[in-house]
Amino acid sequence: MNTVPTSFWATPGGWTVITLGQTLLVMGVLLVALAFLMYADRKIWAGVQMRKGPNVVGPFGLLQSFADLLKFVLKEIVIPAGADKAVFILAPLITFTLALGGWAVIPLAPGWVVSNINVGVLYLLAISSLGVYGVIMGGWASNSKYPFLGSLRSAAQMVSYEVSIGFVIVTVILLAGTMNLTKIVELQAGGFWNWNVLGGGGLKNLPMALVMIPMSVVFFVSALAETNRPPFDLPEAESELVAGYQVEYSSSPFLLFMIGELTSIVLMCAIISILFFGGWQAPFPTPFTASWSPTAQSFFGLMWLVLKMAFFFFMFAMAKAIVPRYRYDQLMRLGWKVFLPTTLVAVALVAAWRVFGPGLTGGS
């Protein structure tokens, strides 16, 4: 009878309880972090423009995001008379749910991942591809030409840049020899010279840095377009489409769109950190952690991942503050005439290096 507690966790019911607990923990921490990241985004933007930014609600304005949350939750939900009510409400829910769903396969630290599946990269590509449906449904259900134009722009933009993101990820898969995100991070251990941005696999693959450094830049710029961030925020271009697909939204549905968009941005920061910059791995060898407990090692790894994500979020915020918005034809030209051919050539070069080069440490 002493084995009953242990055996319960091995049953489907126990697995469900554990997975649900992990999911709620990740969601809770992420949503609280998003409140302060939104505050940081506004502060960075204000700093570039020599303003103070949020500075009234709470010490240094730290509680501004929570005040905004309360305002949105308490406002009345207004649905246009001619709108398709079911789809109108469903659209922000889909955007929010899919944005959170991507975090299921993100390895936060050694052993800290909700679902350690072997096709984690494919899962992320699928989730990001589905994200466009929330925007399209929101624009169409509003029964107004401005939201509809905004959603059409978003569909074309997200599909265009998903192609280049896909090819960039293929270069990483070729280097690592696996689509498991945890294994991709583990293969980058030992120091920054093993990170995929420098070719992965140590100094013998350093020539691949000439390919992978531009690929990391392409991934970053494509992530800006994929998440509708400035300078690629054409779907919600204030000067042309009022507020894009969000024109008719207010209160909680608008809040869900905003949280979904910000969650996707942070997810992209995590993905670029994992694929190119070693994830939870420190930029230098850490033999002193060998004597630490597994929990302490995990927190140490989590610290490095958070620092890398914070850096890339800062870069997202700076791009928003200092880069002027692209015209729509410039946006499409960059995606199809620059990024697509560049990433195709990169895939060919990495594949050739994988076959004819000195060999990598990844799986076969």
C-alpha positions in Angstrom: 0.0 0.0 0.0 3.0 2.3 0.4 3.4 2.5 -3.3 -0.1 4.0 -3.9 1.1 7.7 -4.0 3.9 6.9 -6.4 1.7 4.8 -8.7 -1.0 7.5 -8.9 1.4 9.9 -10.5 2.2 7.2 -13.1 -1.5 6.9 -14.1 -3.2 9.1 -16.7 -5.0 11.0 -13.9 -1.7 11.8 -12.2 -0.1 12.9 -15.4 -3.1 15.2 -16.1 -2.8 16.8 -12.6 1.0 17.3 -13.1 0.6 18.8 -16.6 -2.3 21.0 -15.5 -0.2 22.3 -12.6 2.8 23.0 -14.8 0.6 24.8 -17.4 -1.1 27.0 -14.8 2.3 27.8 -13.2 3.8 28.9 -16.6 0.7 30.9 -17.5 0.6 32.6 -14.2 4.2 33.7 -14.2 4.0 34.6 -17.9 0.9 36.8 -17.5 2.4 38.7 -14.5 5.7 39.1 -16.4 3.7 40.5 -19.4 2.4 43.3 -17.2 5.9 44.5 -16.4 7.1 44.0 -19.9 4.4 46.3 -21.2 5.5 48.8 -18.6 9.2 48.4 -19.8 8.1 48.7 -23.5 6.4 52.0 -22.7 9.3 53.3 -20.6 11.8 52.5 -23.3 9.7 54.2 -25.9 9.4 57.2 -23.6 13.1 57.3 -23.0 13.9 57.4 -26.7 11.5 60.4 -27.1 12.8 62.1 -23.9 9.6 61.6 -22.0 8.9 60.2 -18.6 6.4 57.5 -19.6 4.1 55.9 -16.9 5.1 57.3 -13.5 2.0 57.9 -11.5 0.3 54.5 -10.6 2.5 52.8 -8.0 6.2 53.5 -7.3 7.8 54.6 -10.6 4.6 53.8 -12.4 5.1 50.0 -11.9 1.4 49.3 -11.4 0.3 51.1 -14.6 -0.4 47.9 -16.5 -2.5 46.5 -13.6 -4.6 49.8 -13.7 -5.0 49.4 -17.4 -6.2 45.8 -16.9 -8.8 46.9 -14.4 -10.0 49.6 -16.7 -10.4 47.1 -19.6 -12.1 44.5 -17.5 -14.7 46.9 -16.1 -15.6 48.6 -19.4 -18.7 47.5 -21.3 -18.2 45.1 -24.2 -19.6 46.8 -27.3 -20.5 44.6 -30.2 -21.5 46.4 -33.5 -25.1 45.8 -34.6 -24.0 44.3 -38.0 -21.2 42.1 -36.6 -21.2 38.3 -36.5 -21.4 38.1 -32.7 -20.1 34.6 -32.2 -17.0 35.0 -34.5 -16.5 38.6 -33.1 -16.0 37.2 -29.6 -14.2 34.0 -30.7 -11.5 35.9 -32.6 -9.7 37.4 -29.6 -10.0 34.2 -27.7 -8.3 32.3 -30.5 -5.5 34.8 -30.6 -5.0 34.7 -26.9 -5.2 30.9 -26.6 -2.8 30.2 -29.5 -0.3 32.7 -28.2 -0.2 30.9 -24.8 -0.2 27.5 -26.5 3.2 28.0 -28.0 4.8 28.1 -24.5 4.0 24.4 -24.0 7.2 23.2 -25.8 9.5 26.0 -24.7 12.3 24.6 -22.4 12.8 27.2 -19.7 15.6 25.4 -17.9 17.1 21.8 -17.6 14.1 19.6 -17.2 11.6 22.5 -17.1 9.3 22.1 -20.0 5.6 21.4 -20.1 5.8 19.1 -23.1 9.2 17.8 -24.3 8.1 16.5 -27.7 10.5 15.5 -30.5 8.8 17.8 -33.0 8.7 20.9 -30.9 9.9 23.1 -33.8 7.1 21.9 -36.0 4.6 22.5 -33.2 5.8 26.1 -32.9 5.5 26.6 -36.7 2.0 25.2 -36.6 0.9 27.5 -33.7 2.3 30.6 -35.4 0.6 29.7 -38.6 -2.7 29.4 -36.9 -2.4 32.8 -35.2 -3.4 34.6 -38.4 -6.9 33.1 -38.1 -7.7 35.2 -35.0 -6.8 38.4 -36.9 -8.7 37.4 -40.0 -11.8 36.4 -38.0 -11.7 39.7 -36.0 -11.5 41.8 -39.1 -14.2 39.9 -41.0 -16.7 39.6 -38.1 -16.6 43.4 -37.5 -18.6 44.0 -40.7 -16.6 47.1 -41.5 -14.2 47.8 -44.4 -11.4 49.2 -42.2 -11.0 46.1 -40.0 -11.4 43.9 -43.0 -8.6 45.7 -44.9 -6.4 45.4 -41.8 -7.1 41.7 -41.5 -6.3 41.1 -45.2 -3.0 42.9 -44.8 -2.2 40.8 -41.8 -2.9 37.6 -43.6 -0.6 38.4 -46.5 2.1 39.8 -44.1 2.1 36.8 -41.7 2.1 34.2 -44.5 5.0 36.0 -46.3 7.3 36.1 -43.3 6.4 32.6 -42.0 8.1 31.3 -45.2 11.4 33.0 -44.3 11.1 32.0 -40.6 10.6 28.4 -41.7 13.7 28.4 -43.8 15.8 30.0 -41.1 14.6 27.3 -38.7 15.6 24.6 -41.2 19.2 25.9 -41.0 19.1 25.4 -37.3 17.6 21.9 -37.7 20.3 21.0 -40.1 23.0 22.1 -37.7 21.5 20.4 -34.6 20.2 17.3 -36.4 17.0 17.3 -34.3 13.7 19.1 -33.9 13.6 18.7 -30.1 14.1 22.1 -28.6 15.6 20.7 -25.4 18.2 18.8 -27.4 18.9 21.9 -29.6 19.8 23.8 -26.3 21.8 20.9 -24.9 24.0 20.8 -28.0 24.9 24.4 -27.5 26.5 23.8 -24.0 30.1 24.7 -23.2 30.4 28.3 -24.1 29.2 30.9 -26.7 31.4 29.4 -29.4 29.1 26.4 -29.4 26.0 28.5 -30.0 24.2 28.0 -33.3 24.6 31.7 -34.2 28.4 30.9 -34.6 27.8 27.6 -36.4 27.3 25.3 -33.4 29.5 22.4 -32.6 32.6 24.3 -31.6 35.4 26.3 -33.4 35.7 23.8 -36.2 32.3 25.0 -37.5 33.1 28.7 -37.1 32.9 29.4 -40.9 29.1 28.7 -40.6 28.9 31.9 -38.5 29.0 33.8 -41.9 25.7 32.2 -42.6 24.1 31.9 -39.2 24.7 35.5 -38.0 22.7 36.9 -41.0 20.1 34.2 -40.4 19.6 35.3 -36.8 19.1 38.9 -38.1 16.6 37.6 -40.7 14.7 35.7 -38.0 14.6 38.8 -35.7 13.2 41.0 -38.5 10.8 38.3 -39.6 9.6 38.0 -36.0 8.8 41.7 -36.0 6.6 41.2 -39.1 5.1 38.0 -37.8 3.9 39.6 -34.6 2.7 42.8 -36.3 5.3 44.9 -34.4 6.6 48.3 -35.7 8.0 49.0 -38.2 5.8 46.2 -39.7 2.5 47.1 -38.0 0.6 47.5 -41.2 -2.5 45.6 -40.1 -3.1 48.3 -37.5 -1.7 51.3 -39.3 -3.2 54.2 -37.4 -2.7 56.7 -40.3 -4.4 54.6 -42.9 -6.8 52.1 -41.2 -7.6 53.9 -37.9 -6.7 50.8 -35.8 -6.8 48.0 -38.3 -8.7 44.8 -37.4 -9.1 46.1 -33.8 -11.3 49.1 -34.8 -14.5 47.8 -33.4 -13.1 46.1 -30.3 -13.2 47.5 -26.8 -13.0 46.2 -23.2 -11.9 42.6 -22.6 -11.8 41.4 -26.2 -9.4 44.2 -27.1 -7.4 43.3 -24.0 -7.2 39.7 -25.2 -5.8 40.8 -28.6 -3.2 43.0 -26.8 -2.1 40.2 -24.4 -2.0 37.7 -27.3 0.2 40.0 -29.4 2.6 40.7 -26.5 2.7 37.0 -25.6 3.7 36.2 -29.2 6.5 38.8 -29.0 7.9 37.3 -25.8 7.6 33.8 -27.4 9.7 35.0 -30.3 12.3 36.3 -27.9 12.4 32.9 -26.3 12.6 31.1 -29.7 15.5 33.2 -31.0 17.3 32.7 -27.7 16.8 28.9 -27.8 17.6 28.4 -31.5 20.6 30.7 -31.9 21.9 31.9 -28.5 22.1 28.7 -26.4 18.8 29.0 -24.5 19.5 28.4 -20.8 23.2 27.8 -21.5 25.7 30.3 -20.0 28.0 32.0 -22.5 31.0 30.4 -20.7 31.8 27.0 -19.3 30.3 26.5 -15.8 32.0 23.5 -14.2 31.3 25.0 -10.7 27.6 24.1 -11.1 28.3 20.4 -11.3 28.1 20.1 -7.5 24.9 22.1 -7.3 21.5 20.5 -6.8 19.4 20.0 -9.9 17.0 22.7 -8.8 19.8 25.2 -8.3 21.2 24.3 -11.8 17.7 24.8 -13.3 17.3 28.3 -11.7 20.8 29.2 -12.9 19.8 28.2 -16.4 16.5 30.0 -16.2 18.4 33.2 -15.2 20.4 33.1 -18.4 17.3 32.4 -20.6 15.5 35.3 -19.0 18.5 37.6 -19.5 18.7 36.7 -23.2 14.9 37.2 -23.6 15.1 40.6 -21.9 17.8 41.7 -24.3 15.8 40.7 -27.4 12.6 42.3 -25.9 14.7 45.5 -25.5 15.6 45.2 -29.2 11.9 44.8 -30.1 11.1 47.9 -28.1 14.0 49.9 -29.7 12.9 48.9 -33.2 9.4 50.2 -32.3 10.8 53.5 -31.1 13.3 54.4 -33.7 12.4 52.7 -37.1 9.8 54.4 -39.3 6.9 52.2 -40.6 7.4 50.5 -43.9 5.0 51.0 -46.9 3.1 47.9 -47.8 5.0 47.4 -51.1 8.3 47.7 -49.2 7.1 45.1 -46.7 6.2 42.6 -49.4 9.4 43.2 -51.4 11.6 42.6 -48.3 9.8 39.4 -47.5 9.7 37.8 -51.0 12.6 39.4 -52.9 15.2 39.7 -50.1 14.5 37.3 -47.3 13.1 34.3 -49.3 16.1 34.0 -51.7 18.6 34.7 -48.9 17.2 32.0 -46.6 17.0 29.5 -49.5 20.7 30.1 -50.2 21.5 29.7 -46.5 19.7 26.4 -46.3 21.7 25.1 -49.3 25.0 26.3 -47.7 24.3 24.8 -44.3 23.2 21.5 -46.0 26.4 21.4 -48.0 28.5 22.1 -44.9 26.6 19.3 -43.0 27.4 16.8 -45.8 30.9 17.9 -46.9 32.2 19.8 -43.9 34.1 18.5 -40.9 31.0 17.2 -39.2 28.8 18.4 -36.3 28.0 17.1 -32.9 24.2 16.9 -33.6 22.2 13.7 -34.3 22.1 12.0 -37.6 
